[in-house]
């Protein structure tokens, strides 16, 4: 299976073994059931919840990597990639840049919320909210490429096609 992914220049091949396919399925489920690859409409949800969901991917991926062990990260012939490398690249180059920039900025704004203002209203009044929504959309495109790769590795149809887009 050939791959070329955004976020970090990864191009090459990946021929997953059975353990990698099982791990890929677990990570795929985590991705396609979160705001990470499901569009968040302009008036939907809270930005904090979206960032928290993306942050939780780190814990999920760590657990998957630990559970499946070194077989998902063993070196392969001819410089092929392995699941371990791809999962770590997805986190460090696809998710971490968004969180590193926007988590502290949003947290700073949240600490300024007046007691009589709802979380939603306060978030919507944040001057940087549109930029964060754009950053979430851009990150979603990167993570969708990873999700597509994981689906192909598992031999399953793209489950995201069942999700209507609002964009």
C-alpha angles and dihedrals in degrees: 000000000000120000139191116174135186124231094051126023101261116159126154137075137306124193103180121212120220094270091050090049091055091047090046090054092052093049091044091056090050091051101044095047096055138070084256090091103006113087118250110214121228093256097033131103131337123291089224090058091050092052091046091051091051091046091053089061087076092060092044093049092047090052092049092049092048094046095050094041132200093330089082092055103039116131114258134209123272093016095292117166125245133213093255093057093046094048093050092045090051091053099040099041103023104039110015097064091055093047095043091056104034107033095068093040092053092043090054090052092046091056088059094058113126115232092243095054123087120236090244095050091046092050092048090052091054108113091216096051094099091052091050091050088052090049090050090051091050092049090048089059091054093046091046088060089053091047090052090052092049092049090052090049089053094046093236130131118257103275090194091073087076090061114089113223122226096195 
